[in-house]
C-alpha cells in the first residue's frame, strides 16, 4: 500500500503545479505575440509581415500628418495651447480617451465653436495638409501590392475625408469621430457610438474588420498609446511606432518596430526605392 501523502504536502504540490501551468501559459502567450518589442528579431519579423499584410491601419494625427487635427481646431477658437496639453496627456495614456475628447470639445464650445465656425475651420485647415514625408508613397506602395489601407483616428471624419480622397482610400475605410450640433448649430457633444470615441476603439475597429473581411495579417501604424492598443489588446500582428513628429518613450519601448522616417518602410516594400 502506497504511503499516504499529508494534505498539506498535497496542497503545496497543487500550488506548485498551478504556478507552472500559469507560467507555461504566459510563455505560450508571449511566444504567440512574437519576439520582444524593438529587438532585431521583432523588427525583422515586422518587415516580413509588411510584405504579406492584407490590411494596414494608419493613425492620422502626428503620423499621416505632422499636425494634430484637434489642436488645429483649438487654434481656430483661440485655445490651441490648452487643447495641445490635453492631447499630450491623452496620447501618453494618462487619461481616458473619451474624457480627454469631451474636455477638449467642451473647451472649444465654451470659446465659440458652432457648426458654422467649425466648417470654416475645417475648410481652412484642410486646404494644405502637412503630410509626413514619405507617407503618401508608402500608402501608394501598399495599394500596389494589394494591401487594403485604413485610416483609424481619434480625430474627426470631416477633416479626414479630404485626406482619404487624396490617398485613394474609400470613405468606408475611414474610422473617426463626429462632432454633434443641435438644430441651431450649437455644440451638442460627440457621437459616442463610434468605436474610436472611447478608449480601446482602435482594437475594436481591427476586430470588426477581421470578422468582416477575414484578414489574417493586420498591421497598425501610429504614434500613441491608443495605436499600440491595437497590438497589445487587439488582433494586429505588429505595431509600427512612428516618431517622426513626436518620440513618446512608451511607444518607442513598446513598438515591434519604431521608425522616425517612412523611408524605412519604403526600403522594405517592393520597388519602394524607385518612387
N, C-alpha and C positions, 0 to 999 in steps of 0.2 A: 504493500500500500504506500503510495507516494506521500511524503511528509506534507502536512497542511501548512500553507503559506499564511502568515499572520495578515489580518485585514489591513493593518497599517502599511505593510510592505506591498500588498496588492494595490492599495490606493496610490502609493508612491510610484509604482510601476506604471499605473494608468496615467498619472500626471506626466511622467517622462515620455510615454508613448504619444500622449496628446500633443506635447510640445514638439516632438519630432514630426508629427503629421502636419502641424501648423507651419513648421519651418520648411518642410518639403513643399507645401502648398505655396508659400511665399516665394521659394526659389523657382517653382514652376511658373508662377505668375510673372516674376521678373524675367525669366527666360523667354516667355511668350511675348513680352513687351520689347525684347531686343536688348542689345548691349547698353551699358550705362551712357546717359546723355553726354554728348560732347567728346566721347572717346573716338580715336581713329576708326574703331570698328563701327560705331554708331554713324559716323559721317559717311563711311564707305557704304554701309547698308542703305542710308538715305539716298545717296547718289544712285544706287541701283534701283531703288523704288521709284525715283523720279522718272526713270525711263520706261516703267511699266504701269505708272499710275493711270487709273481710268477716270479719276476726278481729283482736282486740286481746288483748294478753297483759300481765298485771299482775304485777309483783313484789309481795310481800306486806309483809315487814318494812320499816318506815320508808317505805312507800309506801301500800299499802292501810291499813295500821295505823301508828300513831305509835310503835310499840314494835318491838323485835327479839325474836322468839319464843325464840330460844336464850338470849338474855340473861335473859328471864323464867324459863327453865328453870334457869339458873345461880343466880338468886335463890332458887329453891326449895331448892337444895342448898348455899347459902352461898358461892358462888364467882362472884357476878354481876360484880364488878369485873374479875376475871381473864378471864372469858368475854367481856365487853364489849371489852377490849383486843384480844383475838384476833379478834373480829368486825370491829373497826375496820380491822385490818390486811388482813383478807380482802376487805372491801368496797372498799378502796382499791387492790386489785390487787397488794399487796405480798407475797402468799404464795399458793401453790396452794390452791384452794378445798377440795379433798379433804384436804389436810394440816391446814388450819385446822379442818375438820369433825372429823377424828379427834382432834386435840388437845383440842378443847372437850368432846367427848363423854367422852373418857377422863378428863379433869379432873373432870367431874361424877360419873363412875363411881367415881373414887377418893374422892369425898366422899359416897358412899352412894346413888347413883342406882340404883334397881332398877325393874323393870316396875311394881310396885305403887306405888312412890313417884312415878314419872313420870306414871302415870294420875291420881293425886290432884293432881299439879301442873297437868296439862293441864285437868282439870275446874275447878280453882280459877281459873287464869289466863284461861281461855277464857270465863268467865262474863260478864265485862264488857269486851268488846274495845274498845280505844282507836282507833276509826276516824279516819282522816284526814278533816278537814272536806270535805264535798262528794263524797267518792269513791263513796258508795252511790248518790247521784243520777247521777253520771257513768255508773256501770255500768247503772243503770236506763235511761238515755237511749240507751246503746249497744244494749241489748236492744230498745228501742223502734224503733230504725232497722234492726234485723235483723242486727246485728253479733254474731258469736259472741265470748264473753268467756271467757278462760282465766286461771287463777292458776298462775304458774310461780315456784316458790320454792325457795331452798336450805334452807327450814325443813322442818317435818315434817307429814305428812298428818294425823295425829291432831289437830293443832292447827288445821289449815286447813279440814277438812271442816265444822265448825260455821259457819265464816265463809262458806264456799261456799253452804251451805244458806240462810243469811240473804240472800245476794246472788243467789239463784236461779241458781247456776252448778252444772251437773251434776258429780258426782264424777269422771266420766271426762274432765273438762276441768280437773282439778287435777293438776299435776305437782309433786311434792315428794319428800322423803326419808322413810325409815323407820328407826327405831332397832330393833336386834335384841336379843333376850334369849334365854337358854337356858331349859331346862325348869324350872329353879329360880328364874327371874325375874331372873337376874344379867345384867349388860350383856355383850353378845356382838358388839359392833361395829355397823355400819350397812350397809344394803343397797346395795352398790356397783354393782349392776346398774341402778339408777335413773339416768336421764340427768342429773338435777340433782345427783348425788352427786360430780361432778367438774368441774373447770374446763372451760368450753366446753359445759356442759349446756344452757344456755338456747338458744344457736343450734341445738343438736341437737334440742330439742323443737320449735322452729319449723320446722326442716327436715322432721321427721317429720309435722307437721300439714300442711305444704304438699304433701307427697307423698300423704298420706291423703285430704285434702279438696280439693286443688287451689286453695287460697287464692291470690288474686292480690295482695291488699294487706293486709299484716300490720303492725301497729304494736306496739312494745314500750314499756311504761312502767316506770320504776324509778329507783332512787337510786344504784346501784352499778356497779362495773366489769363484773360478771357479766351485768348487764342490758344494758349498752351493747354487749357482745359480740354480742348478737342482731342488732345493726345492722352492726357492723364485721366480724363473722365469720359472719354468718348472713343469712337472707333477709328480715329486717324491712325494710320500705320506709322506715321512720322510727323514730327513738328519741326519746321524750319523757322528758327527765330531770326527776325530781321532787326539789325541795329544800325541801319544806315541813317536814321534820323535821331533816335534816342537809344542808348545802350542801357537796358534795365538789367541789373545784376541777377535777379531771379530768373529772367528769361535766358540770359547768357548761360546760366548754370543748368537750366532745365531743358534746353532745346536739344534735340538729337543732333542738329547741325545749326550753328549760329553763324550768320553771314552779315556783312556790312555793305555788300555790293551785289546787285543782281547779276553782274557779270559772272560771279561764281556759279550761278545756276546756268547761265548761257554756256559756260565752258563744259557743262555736263550734258546738256541736251544736244541731240543730233544737229550738226551744221550750225550750232548757235554762234560759232565764231565768225560765220560768214555774214551775219546781219550788221 
